[in-house]
Amino acid sequence: MAYFSITSAVFFIYHQGAFLYYDATPTLGFMIAGLTAMLITLLYLFIIWHQSEKHIDRPTVEGYIRSIPGRKNS
């Protein structure tokens, strides 16, 4: 998430700077398309992460609640 947030921010800042420097609108469409692609990718990653986390039974995970046999607790 941090990677996509930073990448999106840098992408946006670069294209805003290019838009102001060159005083042209062609970069606006590219910026909007790029940010849309990044946001869709981020949403897709969240959906996959949510689906994979559904199948973990956290209260019975060995070592999470009960100690693992043969290991000392510190």
N, C-alpha and C positions, 0 to 999 in steps of 0.2 A: 504494500500500500504506500509506504514511504517513497519507494522508487517511482511509482506512477504519479504520486503527488508532486514530487520534485521535478520529474520529467515534464509533466503538464505545465507546471509553473514556468520552467525555463523555456519551453516551447512557446507559451503565451507571451512571455516577456520579449523573447527574440522577435516574434512576428509583430508585436506592437511597436518595438523599436524600428524594425524594418519599414513598417507602415508609415511611421512618422518621418523617418530619415528620407525615404524615397518618395513620400507623398503620393503613394499609389495604392489602389484598392485590390490588385490581384492577390496580394498576400492574405487578405482578409478571408477569402474563400478557402484558401489552403489551411489557414489557421483554424477555422471553424471545422473543417473536415478532419484535421489532425486531432483536435481536442475531442471531437465526437468519437473517433476511432479509439482514442485512449480511454475515454469514459466507458465505452461499450466493453472494451477489454477488461477494465477494472471491475465492472459489474459482473462479467462472465467469471472472473477469478473469484469474486465473492460468492457467487452461486455455487461454483465447484467446491469451494472451501466449506460452505454451509452444508452441502450434501455429504461431504466426507466426514464432517463432524457429527452428523446425525447418528452414525453407526457406532460411535464410541460409547461404551457403557462406563462412564467415569467412576461411579462409586465402587465398581468391582475390579478396576484395573489394578493389577498386582504392582505393589510399590507405591501406589498413589495414596491409598487409604490404609491398607494393611502392609506391614513391612515384608520385604522379600525374605524367605527363609534362608538362613545361613549368613545373613548380613547383620552387622551391629548397627543399631541406631546411634547417630552422633548427637 
